[in-house]
Amino acid sequence: VDKRLDFLQETEDDFFAAYSVAGRKRYKVIPGDTLWDLCYNKFDIPLWLLERYNSTINLSQLRIDQQLTIPIVRQL
């Protein structure tokens, strides 16, 4: 467990060494959206960051018209 937590912390530290969150926006889920598509094609953000900004939502079960908070990421 400790190695996994260390890895996750290191991943997050590496991300924030190169990027910052400049704001956030709302997004309404449309038919065909998947977590992969949203994170890596539409918004270019890591899944863990999307999860952090939507901690009260079960992202494994996206629903059409569901509102998500999307962090706006800027490279440093």
PDB file of N, CA, C and O in Angstrom:
ATOM      1  N   VAL A   1       0.837  -1.199   0.000  1.00  0.00           N
ATOM      2  CA  VAL A   1       0.000   0.000   0.000  1.00  0.00           C
ATOM      3  C   VAL A   1       0.874   1.253   0.000  1.00  0.00           C
ATOM      4  O   VAL A   1       0.586   2.201  -0.730  1.00  0.00           O
ATOM      5  N   ASP A   2       1.939   1.272   0.807  1.00  0.00           N
ATOM      6  CA  ASP A   2       2.796   2.452   0.881  1.00  0.00           C
ATOM      7  C   ASP A   2       3.451   2.769  -0.453  1.00  0.00           C
ATOM      8  O   ASP A   2       3.553   3.937  -0.828  1.00  0.00           O
ATOM      9  N   LYS A   3       3.901   1.739  -1.181  1.00  0.00           N
ATOM     10  CA  LYS A   3       4.525   1.969  -2.481  1.00  0.00           C
ATOM     11  C   LYS A   3       3.542   2.583  -3.462  1.00  0.00           C
ATOM     12  O   LYS A   3       3.898   3.469  -4.239  1.00  0.00           O
ATOM     13  N   ARG A   4       2.310   2.113  -3.422  1.00  0.00           N
ATOM     14  CA  ARG A   4       1.282   2.663  -4.312  1.00  0.00           C
ATOM     15  C   ARG A   4       0.997   4.116  -3.964  1.00  0.00           C
ATOM     16  O   ARG A   4       0.904   4.958  -4.857  1.00  0.00           O
ATOM     17  N   LEU A   5       0.859   4.420  -2.681  1.00  0.00           N
ATOM     18  CA  LEU A   5       0.626   5.797  -2.270  1.00  0.00           C
ATOM     19  C   LEU A   5       1.797   6.696  -2.648  1.00  0.00           C
ATOM     20  O   LEU A   5       1.600   7.831  -3.082  1.00  0.00           O
ATOM     21  N   ASP A   6       3.011   6.188  -2.483  1.00  0.00           N
ATOM     22  CA  ASP A   6       4.201   6.947  -2.879  1.00  0.00           C
ATOM     23  C   ASP A   6       4.183   7.226  -4.375  1.00  0.00           C
ATOM     24  O   ASP A   6       4.490   8.335  -4.811  1.00  0.00           O
ATOM     25  N   PHE A   7       3.821   6.208  -5.162  1.00  0.00           N
ATOM     26  CA  PHE A   7       3.754   6.375  -6.611  1.00  0.00           C
ATOM     27  C   PHE A   7       2.715   7.430  -6.984  1.00  0.00           C
ATOM     28  O   PHE A   7       2.979   8.300  -7.814  1.00  0.00           O
ATOM     29  N   LEU A   8       1.537   7.352  -6.372  1.00  0.00           N
ATOM     30  CA  LEU A   8       0.480   8.324  -6.674  1.00  0.00           C
ATOM     31  C   LEU A   8       0.898   9.737  -6.286  1.00  0.00           C
ATOM     32  O   LEU A   8       0.626  10.687  -7.020  1.00  0.00           O
ATOM     33  N   GLN A   9       1.554   9.881  -5.142  1.00  0.00           N
ATOM     34  CA  GLN A   9       2.022  11.195  -4.713  1.00  0.00           C
ATOM     35  C   GLN A   9       3.088  11.731  -5.664  1.00  0.00           C
ATOM     36  O   GLN A   9       3.096  12.914  -6.003  1.00  0.00           O
ATOM     37  N   GLU A  10       3.980  10.853  -6.086  1.00  0.00           N
ATOM     38  CA  GLU A  10       5.034  11.258  -7.025  1.00  0.00           C
ATOM     39  C   GLU A  10       4.429  11.682  -8.368  1.00  0.00           C
ATOM     40  O   GLU A  10       4.867  12.662  -8.971  1.00  0.00           O
ATOM     41  N   THR A  11       3.434  10.948  -8.824  1.00  0.00           N
ATOM     42  CA  THR A  11       2.750  11.289 -10.069  1.00  0.00           C
ATOM     43  C   THR A  11       2.113  12.675  -9.966  1.00  0.00           C
ATOM     44  O   THR A  11       2.233  13.493 -10.878  1.00  0.00           O
ATOM     45  N   GLU A  12       1.441  12.927  -8.853  1.00  0.00           N
ATOM     46  CA  GLU A  12       0.807  14.223  -8.629  1.00  0.00           C
ATOM     47  C   GLU A  12       1.858  15.331  -8.536  1.00  0.00           C
ATOM     48  O   GLU A  12       1.685  16.396  -9.129  1.00  0.00           O
ATOM     49  N   ASP A  13       2.926  15.093  -7.808  1.00  0.00           N
ATOM     50  CA  ASP A  13       3.999  16.092  -7.677  1.00  0.00           C
ATOM     51  C   ASP A  13       4.601  16.422  -9.039  1.00  0.00           C
ATOM     52  O   ASP A  13       4.838  17.589  -9.351  1.00  0.00           O
ATOM     53  N   ASP A  14       4.849  15.391  -9.849  1.00  0.00           N
ATOM     54  CA  ASP A  14       5.399  15.609 -11.193  1.00  0.00           C
ATOM     55  C   ASP A  14       4.449  16.446 -12.047  1.00  0.00           C
ATOM     56  O   ASP A  14       4.882  17.331 -12.784  1.00  0.00           O
ATOM     57  N   PHE A  15       3.155  16.159 -11.940  1.00  0.00           N
ATOM     58  CA  PHE A  15       2.163  16.902 -12.708  1.00  0.00           C
ATOM     59  C   PHE A  15       2.191  18.382 -12.320  1.00  0.00           C
ATOM     60  O   PHE A  15       2.247  19.255 -13.186  1.00  0.00           O
ATOM     61  N   PHE A  16       2.151  18.655 -11.013  1.00  0.00           N
ATOM     62  CA  PHE A  16       2.092  20.046 -10.561  1.00  0.00           C
ATOM     63  C   PHE A  16       3.430  20.775 -10.692  1.00  0.00           C
ATOM     64  O   PHE A  16       3.478  21.997 -10.546  1.00  0.00           O
ATOM     65  N   ALA A  17       4.512  20.050 -10.962  1.00  0.00           N
ATOM     66  CA  ALA A  17       5.782  20.693 -11.284  1.00  0.00           C
ATOM     67  C   ALA A  17       5.746  21.263 -12.701  1.00  0.00           C
ATOM     68  O   ALA A  17       6.498  22.183 -13.022  1.00  0.00           O
ATOM     69  N   ALA A  18       4.879  20.720 -13.540  1.00  0.00           N
ATOM     70  CA  ALA A  18       4.807  21.143 -14.931  1.00  0.00           C
ATOM     71  C   ALA A  18       3.527  21.912 -15.278  1.00  0.00           C
ATOM     72  O   ALA A  18       3.497  22.646 -16.266  1.00  0.00           O
ATOM     73  N   TYR A  19       2.473  21.749 -14.472  1.00  0.00           N
ATOM     74  CA  TYR A  19       1.174  22.354 -14.779  1.00  0.00           C
ATOM     75  C   TYR A  19       0.573  22.994 -13.535  1.00  0.00           C
ATOM     76  O   TYR A  19       0.908  22.644 -12.403  1.00  0.00           O
ATOM     77  N   SER A  20      -0.327  23.946 -13.782  1.00  0.00           N
ATOM     78  CA  SER A  20      -1.129  24.495 -12.691  1.00  0.00           C
ATOM     79  C   SER A  20      -2.588  24.504 -13.135  1.00  0.00           C
ATOM     80  O   SER A  20      -2.886  24.468 -14.329  1.00  0.00           O
ATOM     81  N   VAL A  21      -3.477  24.553 -12.173  1.00  0.00           N
ATOM     82  CA  VAL A  21      -4.898  24.658 -12.467  1.00  0.00           C
ATOM     83  C   VAL A  21      -5.249  26.138 -12.442  1.00  0.00           C
ATOM     84  O   VAL A  21      -5.161  26.792 -11.402  1.00  0.00           O
ATOM     85  N   ALA A  22      -5.649  26.659 -13.600  1.00  0.00           N
ATOM     86  CA  ALA A  22      -5.906  28.091 -13.750  1.00  0.00           C
ATOM     87  C   ALA A  22      -7.363  28.451 -13.496  1.00  0.00           C
ATOM     88  O   ALA A  22      -7.712  29.629 -13.427  1.00  0.00           O
ATOM     89  N   GLY A  23      -8.204  27.452 -13.358  1.00  0.00           N
ATOM     90  CA  GLY A  23      -9.623  27.706 -13.141  1.00  0.00           C
ATOM     91  C   GLY A  23     -10.395  26.426 -13.349  1.00  0.00           C
ATOM     92  O   GLY A  23      -9.830  25.332 -13.345  1.00  0.00           O
ATOM     93  N   ARG A  24     -11.676  26.572 -13.527  1.00  0.00           N
ATOM     94  CA  ARG A  24     -12.517  25.412 -13.797  1.00  0.00           C
ATOM     95  C   ARG A  24     -13.724  25.838 -14.604  1.00  0.00           C
ATOM     96  O   ARG A  24     -14.100  27.010 -14.625  1.00  0.00           O
ATOM     97  N   LYS A  25     -14.325  24.861 -15.268  1.00  0.00           N
ATOM     98  CA  LYS A  25     -15.525  25.128 -16.050  1.00  0.00           C
ATOM     99  C   LYS A  25     -16.488  23.964 -15.882  1.00  0.00           C
ATOM    100  O   LYS A  25     -16.103  22.876 -15.454  1.00  0.00           O
ATOM    101  N   ARG A  26     -17.726  24.207 -16.221  1.00  0.00           N
ATOM    102  CA  ARG A  26     -18.751  23.163 -16.149  1.00  0.00           C
ATOM    103  C   ARG A  26     -18.863  22.504 -17.515  1.00  0.00           C
ATOM    104  O   ARG A  26     -18.680  23.143 -18.551  1.00  0.00           O
ATOM    105  N   TYR A  27     -19.166  21.223 -17.494  1.00  0.00           N
ATOM    106  CA  TYR A  27     -19.352  20.461 -18.729  1.00  0.00           C
ATOM    107  C   TYR A  27     -20.534  19.527 -18.539  1.00  0.00           C
ATOM    108  O   TYR A  27     -20.654  18.860 -17.511  1.00  0.00           O
ATOM    109  N   LYS A  28     -21.406  19.486 -19.541  1.00  0.00           N
ATOM    110  CA  LYS A  28     -22.549  18.576 -19.491  1.00  0.00           C
ATOM    111  C   LYS A  28     -22.238  17.348 -20.335  1.00  0.00           C
ATOM    112  O   LYS A  28     -21.899  17.464 -21.513  1.00  0.00           O
ATOM    113  N   VAL A  29     -22.354  16.173 -19.727  1.00  0.00           N
ATOM    114  CA  VAL A  29     -22.074  14.905 -20.401  1.00  0.00           C
ATOM    115  C   VAL A  29     -23.042  14.715 -21.564  1.00  0.00           C
ATOM    116  O   VAL A  29     -24.249  14.915 -21.430  1.00  0.00           O
ATOM    117  N   ILE A  30     -22.477  14.320 -22.720  1.00  0.00           N
ATOM    118  CA  ILE A  30     -23.298  14.073 -23.901  1.00  0.00           C
ATOM    119  C   ILE A  30     -23.213  12.583 -24.263  1.00  0.00           C
ATOM    120  O   ILE A  30     -22.298  11.887 -23.824  1.00  0.00           O
ATOM    121  N   PRO A  31     -24.163  12.102 -25.058  1.00  0.00           N
ATOM    122  CA  PRO A  31     -24.123  10.687 -25.462  1.00  0.00           C
ATOM    123  C   PRO A  31     -22.775  10.342 -26.103  1.00  0.00           C
ATOM    124  O   PRO A  31     -22.265  11.090 -26.938  1.00  0.00           O
ATOM    125  N   GLY A  32     -22.212   9.213 -25.706  1.00  0.00           N
ATOM    126  CA  GLY A  32     -20.939   8.762 -26.245  1.00  0.00           C
ATOM    127  C   GLY A  32     -19.730   9.153 -25.419  1.00  0.00           C
ATOM    128  O   GLY A  32     -18.643   8.620 -25.638  1.00  0.00           O
ATOM    129  N   ASP A  33     -19.889  10.074 -24.471  1.00  0.00           N
ATOM    130  CA  ASP A  33     -18.763  10.463 -23.619  1.00  0.00           C
ATOM    131  C   ASP A  33     -18.290   9.289 -22.776  1.00  0.00           C
ATOM    132  O   ASP A  33     -19.098   8.538 -22.228  1.00  0.00           O
ATOM    133  N   THR A  34     -16.990   9.139 -22.678  1.00  0.00           N
ATOM    134  CA  THR A  34     -16.384   8.170 -21.762  1.00  0.00           C
ATOM    135  C   THR A  34     -15.341   8.916 -20.940  1.00  0.00           C
ATOM    136  O   THR A  34     -14.901  10.001 -21.320  1.00  0.00           O
ATOM    137  N   LEU A  35     -14.949   8.336 -19.821  1.00  0.00           N
ATOM    138  CA  LEU A  35     -13.911   8.976 -19.009  1.00  0.00           C
ATOM    139  C   LEU A  35     -12.632   9.158 -19.812  1.00  0.00           C
ATOM    140  O   LEU A  35     -12.007  10.217 -19.759  1.00  0.00           O
ATOM    141  N   TRP A  36     -12.242   8.127 -20.556  1.00  0.00           N
ATOM    142  CA  TRP A  36     -11.029   8.210 -21.376  1.00  0.00           C
ATOM    143  C   TRP A  36     -11.130   9.370 -22.365  1.00  0.00           C
ATOM    144  O   TRP A  36     -10.206  10.175 -22.479  1.00  0.00           O
ATOM    145  N   ASP A  37     -12.247   9.452 -23.073  1.00  0.00           N
ATOM    146  CA  ASP A  37     -12.442  10.503 -24.072  1.00  0.00           C
ATOM    147  C   ASP A  37     -12.393  11.886 -23.429  1.00  0.00           C
ATOM    148  O   ASP A  37     -11.747  12.796 -23.950  1.00  0.00           O
ATOM    149  N   LEU A  38     -13.077  12.042 -22.298  1.00  0.00           N
ATOM    150  CA  LEU A  38     -13.093  13.343 -21.623  1.00  0.00           C
ATOM    151  C   LEU A  38     -11.701  13.745 -21.146  1.00  0.00           C
ATOM    152  O   LEU A  38     -11.268  14.878 -21.357  1.00  0.00           O
ATOM    153  N   CYS A  39     -11.007  12.813 -20.505  1.00  0.00           N
ATOM    154  CA  CYS A  39      -9.691  13.140 -19.919  1.00  0.00           C
ATOM    155  C   CYS A  39      -8.615  13.319 -20.981  1.00  0.00           C
ATOM    156  O   CYS A  39      -7.854  14.286 -20.930  1.00  0.00           O
ATOM    157  N   TYR A  40      -8.540  12.421 -21.925  1.00  0.00           N
ATOM    158  CA  TYR A  40      -7.380  12.391 -22.807  1.00  0.00           C
ATOM    159  C   TYR A  40      -7.618  12.973 -24.186  1.00  0.00           C
ATOM    160  O   TYR A  40      -6.657  13.292 -24.886  1.00  0.00           O
ATOM    161  N   ASN A  41      -8.868  13.122 -24.597  1.00  0.00           N
ATOM    162  CA  ASN A  41      -9.140  13.696 -25.917  1.00  0.00           C
ATOM    163  C   ASN A  41      -9.744  15.094 -25.832  1.00  0.00           C
ATOM    164  O   ASN A  41      -9.299  16.003 -26.534  1.00  0.00           O
ATOM    165  N   LYS A  42     -10.749  15.275 -24.983  1.00  0.00           N
ATOM    166  CA  LYS A  42     -11.423  16.579 -24.927  1.00  0.00           C
ATOM    167  C   LYS A  42     -10.687  17.603 -24.068  1.00  0.00           C
ATOM    168  O   LYS A  42     -10.547  18.758 -24.472  1.00  0.00           O
ATOM    169  N   PHE A  43     -10.214  17.196 -22.885  1.00  0.00           N
ATOM    170  CA  PHE A  43      -9.685  18.177 -21.942  1.00  0.00           C
ATOM    171  C   PHE A  43      -8.207  18.001 -21.606  1.00  0.00           C
ATOM    172  O   PHE A  43      -7.618  18.878 -20.974  1.00  0.00           O
ATOM    173  N   ASP A  44      -7.602  16.904 -22.008  1.00  0.00           N
ATOM    174  CA  ASP A  44      -6.182  16.640 -21.790  1.00  0.00           C
ATOM    175  C   ASP A  44      -5.783  16.813 -20.323  1.00  0.00           C
ATOM    176  O   ASP A  44      -4.872  17.571 -19.990  1.00  0.00           O
ATOM    177  N   ILE A  45      -6.491  16.092 -19.466  1.00  0.00           N
ATOM    178  CA  ILE A  45      -6.203  16.108 -18.026  1.00  0.00           C
ATOM    179  C   ILE A  45      -6.130  14.671 -17.517  1.00  0.00           C
ATOM    180  O   ILE A  45      -6.764  13.782 -18.085  1.00  0.00           O
ATOM    181  N   PRO A  46      -5.369  14.437 -16.456  1.00  0.00           N
ATOM    182  CA  PRO A  46      -5.326  13.076 -15.903  1.00  0.00           C
ATOM    183  C   PRO A  46      -6.639  12.722 -15.195  1.00  0.00           C
ATOM    184  O   PRO A  46      -7.331  13.590 -14.661  1.00  0.00           O
ATOM    185  N   LEU A  47      -6.956  11.444 -15.206  1.00  0.00           N
ATOM    186  CA  LEU A  47      -8.188  10.974 -14.566  1.00  0.00           C
ATOM    187  C   LEU A  47      -8.234  11.350 -13.091  1.00  0.00           C
ATOM    188  O   LEU A  47      -9.283  11.759 -12.593  1.00  0.00           O
ATOM    189  N   TRP A  48      -7.103  11.217 -12.378  1.00  0.00           N
ATOM    190  CA  TRP A  48      -7.118  11.521 -10.944  1.00  0.00           C
ATOM    191  C   TRP A  48      -7.492  12.975 -10.687  1.00  0.00           C
ATOM    192  O   TRP A  48      -8.081  13.283  -9.651  1.00  0.00           O
ATOM    193  N   LEU A  49      -7.160  13.877 -11.617  1.00  0.00           N
ATOM    194  CA  LEU A  49      -7.507  15.289 -11.428  1.00  0.00           C
ATOM    195  C   LEU A  49      -9.004  15.504 -11.657  1.00  0.00           C
ATOM    196  O   LEU A  49      -9.645  16.255 -10.922  1.00  0.00           O
ATOM    197  N   LEU A  50      -9.555  14.849 -12.671  1.00  0.00           N
ATOM    198  CA  LEU A  50     -11.002  14.930 -12.888  1.00  0.00           C
ATOM    199  C   LEU A  50     -11.744  14.386 -11.671  1.00  0.00           C
ATOM    200  O   LEU A  50     -12.740  14.962 -11.233  1.00  0.00           O
ATOM    201  N   GLU A  51     -11.250  13.271 -11.128  1.00  0.00           N
ATOM    202  CA  GLU A  51     -11.878  12.696  -9.933  1.00  0.00           C
ATOM    203  C   GLU A  51     -11.824  13.657  -8.754  1.00  0.00           C
ATOM    204  O   GLU A  51     -12.793  13.777  -8.005  1.00  0.00           O
ATOM    205  N   ARG A  52     -10.701  14.340  -8.587  1.00  0.00           N
ATOM    206  CA  ARG A  52     -10.556  15.273  -7.474  1.00  0.00           C
ATOM    207  C   ARG A  52     -11.585  16.405  -7.550  1.00  0.00           C
ATOM    208  O   ARG A  52     -12.117  16.830  -6.524  1.00  0.00           O
ATOM    209  N   TYR A  53     -11.863  16.888  -8.755  1.00  0.00           N
ATOM    210  CA  TYR A  53     -12.804  17.994  -8.912  1.00  0.00           C
ATOM    211  C   TYR A  53     -14.261  17.536  -8.958  1.00  0.00           C
ATOM    212  O   TYR A  53     -15.171  18.365  -8.997  1.00  0.00           O
ATOM    213  N   ASN A  54     -14.481  16.241  -8.954  1.00  0.00           N
ATOM    214  CA  ASN A  54     -15.839  15.686  -8.992  1.00  0.00           C
ATOM    215  C   ASN A  54     -15.977  14.561  -7.969  1.00  0.00           C
ATOM    216  O   ASN A  54     -16.516  13.498  -8.274  1.00  0.00           O
ATOM    217  N   SER A  55     -15.494  14.800  -6.777  1.00  0.00           N
ATOM    218  CA  SER A  55     -15.405  13.751  -5.759  1.00  0.00           C
ATOM    219  C   SER A  55     -16.754  13.209  -5.297  1.00  0.00           C
ATOM    220  O   SER A  55     -16.818  12.113  -4.740  1.00  0.00           O
ATOM    221  N   THR A  56     -17.823  13.952  -5.517  1.00  0.00           N
ATOM    222  CA  THR A  56     -19.141  13.480  -5.088  1.00  0.00           C
ATOM    223  C   THR A  56     -19.875  12.711  -6.181  1.00  0.00           C
ATOM    224  O   THR A  56     -21.001  12.257  -5.979  1.00  0.00           O
ATOM    225  N   ILE A  57     -19.229  12.567  -7.348  1.00  0.00           N
ATOM    226  CA  ILE A  57     -19.864  11.909  -8.494  1.00  0.00           C
ATOM    227  C   ILE A  57     -19.192  10.557  -8.741  1.00  0.00           C
ATOM    228  O   ILE A  57     -17.970  10.436  -8.664  1.00  0.00           O
ATOM    229  N   ASN A  58     -20.004   9.551  -9.037  1.00  0.00           N
ATOM    230  CA  ASN A  58     -19.469   8.251  -9.433  1.00  0.00           C
ATOM    231  C   ASN A  58     -19.136   8.327 -10.921  1.00  0.00           C
ATOM    232  O   ASN A  58     -20.002   8.130 -11.775  1.00  0.00           O
ATOM    233  N   LEU A  59     -17.878   8.613 -11.216  1.00  0.00           N
ATOM    234  CA  LEU A  59     -17.470   8.804 -12.606  1.00  0.00           C
ATOM    235  C   LEU A  59     -17.477   7.520 -13.418  1.00  0.00           C
ATOM    236  O   LEU A  59     -17.426   7.572 -14.647  1.00  0.00           O
ATOM    237  N   SER A  60     -17.540   6.376 -12.762  1.00  0.00           N
ATOM    238  CA  SER A  60     -17.590   5.125 -13.514  1.00  0.00           C
ATOM    239  C   SER A  60     -18.977   4.900 -14.126  1.00  0.00           C
ATOM    240  O   SER A  60     -19.164   3.979 -14.921  1.00  0.00           O
ATOM    241  N   GLN A  61     -19.938   5.734 -13.757  1.00  0.00           N
ATOM    242  CA  GLN A  61     -21.295   5.620 -14.304  1.00  0.00           C
ATOM    243  C   GLN A  61     -21.777   6.993 -14.774  1.00  0.00           C
ATOM    244  O   GLN A  61     -22.710   7.564 -14.211  1.00  0.00           O
ATOM    245  N   LEU A  62     -21.116   7.516 -15.826  1.00  0.00           N
ATOM    246  CA  LEU A  62     -21.520   8.809 -16.366  1.00  0.00           C
ATOM    247  C   LEU A  62     -22.945   8.740 -16.896  1.00  0.00           C
ATOM    248  O   LEU A  62     -23.353   7.742 -17.490  1.00  0.00           O
ATOM    249  N   ARG A  63     -23.688   9.807 -16.672  1.00  0.00           N
ATOM    250  CA  ARG A  63     -25.062   9.894 -17.161  1.00  0.00           C
ATOM    251  C   ARG A  63     -25.177  11.087 -18.105  1.00  0.00           C
ATOM    252  O   ARG A  63     -24.573  12.134 -17.875  1.00  0.00           O
ATOM    253  N   ILE A  64     -25.955  10.916 -19.165  1.00  0.00           N
ATOM    254  CA  ILE A  64     -26.208  12.014 -20.098  1.00  0.00           C
ATOM    255  C   ILE A  64     -26.799  13.186 -19.322  1.00  0.00           C
ATOM    256  O   ILE A  64     -27.653  13.003 -18.454  1.00  0.00           O
ATOM    257  N   ASP A  65     -26.336  14.387 -19.642  1.00  0.00           N
ATOM    258  CA  ASP A  65     -26.738  15.661 -19.018  1.00  0.00           C
ATOM    259  C   ASP A  65     -26.171  15.852 -17.611  1.00  0.00           C
ATOM    260  O   ASP A  65     -26.475  16.850 -16.957  1.00  0.00           O
ATOM    261  N   GLN A  66     -25.360  14.919 -17.142  1.00  0.00           N
ATOM    262  CA  GLN A  66     -24.708  15.088 -15.839  1.00  0.00           C
ATOM    263  C   GLN A  66     -23.705  16.238 -15.940  1.00  0.00           C
ATOM    264  O   GLN A  66     -22.986  16.360 -16.932  1.00  0.00           O
ATOM    265  N   GLN A  67     -23.666  17.070 -14.914  1.00  0.00           N
ATOM    266  CA  GLN A  67     -22.752  18.205 -14.887  1.00  0.00           C
ATOM    267  C   GLN A  67     -21.439  17.806 -14.218  1.00  0.00           C
ATOM    268  O   GLN A  67     -21.438  17.284 -13.104  1.00  0.00           O
ATOM    269  N   LEU A  68     -20.325  18.055 -14.900  1.00  0.00           N
ATOM    270  CA  LEU A  68     -18.998  17.804 -14.343  1.00  0.00           C
ATOM    271  C   LEU A  68     -18.256  19.122 -14.202  1.00  0.00           C
ATOM    272  O   LEU A  68     -18.493  20.067 -14.955  1.00  0.00           O
ATOM    273  N   THR A  69     -17.361  19.175 -13.235  1.00  0.00           N
ATOM    274  CA  THR A  69     -16.451  20.301 -13.103  1.00  0.00           C
ATOM    275  C   THR A  69     -15.127  19.885 -13.738  1.00  0.00           C
ATOM    276  O   THR A  69     -14.524  18.881 -13.358  1.00  0.00           O
ATOM    277  N   ILE A  70     -14.692  20.681 -14.713  1.00  0.00           N
ATOM    278  CA  ILE A  70     -13.464  20.376 -15.442  1.00  0.00           C
ATOM    279  C   ILE A  70     -12.398  21.399 -15.055  1.00  0.00           C
ATOM    280  O   ILE A  70     -12.585  22.597 -15.268  1.00  0.00           O
ATOM    281  N   PRO A  71     -11.276  20.934 -14.487  1.00  0.00           N
ATOM    282  CA  PRO A  71     -10.189  21.866 -14.178  1.00  0.00           C
ATOM    283  C   PRO A  71      -9.521  22.335 -15.463  1.00  0.00           C
ATOM    284  O   PRO A  71      -9.274  21.541 -16.371  1.00  0.00           O
ATOM    285  N   ILE A  72      -9.232  23.621 -15.532  1.00  0.00           N
ATOM    286  CA  ILE A  72      -8.528  24.194 -16.686  1.00  0.00           C
ATOM    287  C   ILE A  72      -7.051  24.205 -16.341  1.00  0.00           C
ATOM    288  O   ILE A  72      -6.634  24.876 -15.397  1.00  0.00           O
ATOM    289  N   VAL A  73      -6.261  23.465 -17.101  1.00  0.00           N
ATOM    290  CA  VAL A  73      -4.849  23.241 -16.800  1.00  0.00           C
ATOM    291  C   VAL A  73      -3.984  24.087 -17.729  1.00  0.00           C
ATOM    292  O   VAL A  73      -4.226  24.161 -18.934  1.00  0.00           O
ATOM    293  N   ARG A  74      -2.975  24.719 -17.144  1.00  0.00           N
ATOM    294  CA  ARG A  74      -2.004  25.507 -17.914  1.00  0.00           C
ATOM    295  C   ARG A  74      -0.615  24.967 -17.660  1.00  0.00           C
ATOM    296  O   ARG A  74      -0.268  24.630 -16.528  1.00  0.00           O
ATOM    297  N   GLN A  75       0.184  24.883 -18.718  1.00  0.00           N
ATOM    298  CA  GLN A  75       1.557  24.451 -18.564  1.00  0.00           C
ATOM    299  C   GLN A  75       2.374  25.589 -17.964  1.00  0.00           C
ATOM    300  O   GLN A  75       2.192  26.751 -18.328  1.00  0.00           O
ATOM    301  N   LEU A  76       3.276  25.251 -17.040  1.00  0.00           N
ATOM    302  CA  LEU A  76       4.122  26.270 -16.394  1.00  0.00           C
ATOM    303  C   LEU A  76       5.281  26.645 -17.275  1.00  0.00           C
ATOM    304  O   LEU A  76       6.097  27.486 -16.897  1.00  0.00           O
TER     305      LEU A  76
END
